[in-house]
Amino acid sequence: MSVFSRRLAATLEERRASGLYRERLNLASAQGARVRVAGRELLNFCSNDYLGLAAHPKVVESLRRAAAEYGVGSGASHLVCGHSAPHHALEEALADFTGRPRALLFGSGFAANTGTLAALLRAGDTVLQDRLNHASLLDGGLHSGARLRRFAHNDLDDLARKLERAPEQADGATLVVVDGVFSMDGDVAPLAELAALTRERDAWLMVDDAHGFGVLGATGAGSTEAAGLGEAEVPVLMATLGKALGTAGAFVAGSEDLVEALLQLARNYIYSTAMPPAIAAAALTALQLLREEAWRRDHLRDLVERFRRGAAQLGLPLAEVHGPIQPLHVGEPDVAMALSAALRERGALVGAIRPPTVPAGTARLRVTLSAAHSEADVDCLLDTLGACWSRHAA
Ligand SMILES: *Cc1c(COP(=O)(O)O)cnc(C)c1O
């Protein structure tokens, strides 16, 4: 047996033994309040389709029409001949919506983060990241050549201490990077304070708003809008199109020079095939719906508060967060798995989140709500949680 064969078998065995083995669902339906899995219809409380746009008829129709006109594949990277009118229109709409001079599309949020950090940073720089930042930000920081330091979650004092010692070299730059909304905890970064602190120290702030974009702020432009911050305070804004916008891909928005430099330097942008133009067309329609239909955000907020009231009455371990991500902490992975299985047995799909996605000892159920849900759906989830919780947790 080769070293690889032995190593792979041992790694898989170790994952199984520690209760951390992962399996995929195989859906036989579109995303929505209900999904079909293994011949059963389940109420879906684990999608990031927060506004219910992933299968919206107008979004689907845009994709269909653009595919008829532009075909399916983009054919090349943006810089060769893969950049088409739908991509361009989407970039302009995203820049306008986020109040930034320009925006640049990437194939995925993972690529946008790793590509942007590698292009911005060099040896002698320092990148300071919240401990709970998304894996793509941490990977991007590690591979950037800059010195990577992680600060305690949402801890401004810890960050201030680490900013004192940055950058590594006199002519180096310092970048502070946070998730706007933390994906597994649902809490928000203290963006106004972070912006003040970074500006004081002549550093830049980058916000990954994958979970705030479309959900937070008066117009849905995200956590930076909610905090009243523009490009001067948050020079690098990244968000994904695969969550609230219900499509796929991501963008980085900022100054003319930032976007032009990413276009020239970001390897994940330059050496990667552009997303299909029809996806860009669908995302543009989703963005229009997001802007026109404020009721989606209002309804989502009402559902979140309804869920929280009911969960509090049941004595469930709610976190002090008021967005569509509602974690219920249970601690050990086997408890989270047992609860998730029991809920599914009764018709509710809720993800169990375990290490290494979250720190050891903090396994949880991650309930996500969507504007696609009705009040009755939320009540049904609460009934199901009530029936399962005491048997498996407590
Ligand atoms: C989902 C996510 C990403 C990655 O985006 P993809 O488009 O799915 O690759 C990046 N950052 C955060 C915070 C995310 O939740």
The ligand as a Gaussian input file, in Angstrom:
#p B3LYP/6-31G(d) Opt

LIG

0 1
 C      -20.225000      31.377000       1.647000
 C      -19.152000      32.283000       2.092000
 C      -18.033000      32.558000       1.303000
 C      -17.756000      31.804000       0.030000
 O      -18.612000      32.184000      -0.996000
 P      -18.914000      31.147000      -2.173000
 O      -19.493000      31.979000      -3.243000
 O      -19.862000      30.139000      -1.598000
 O      -17.597000      30.532000      -2.559000
 C      -17.142000      33.512000       1.733000
 N      -17.314000      34.143000       2.909000
 C      -18.359000      33.878000       3.721000
 C      -18.488000      34.607000       5.016000
 C      -19.302000      32.936000       3.341000
 O      -20.312000      32.645000       4.155000

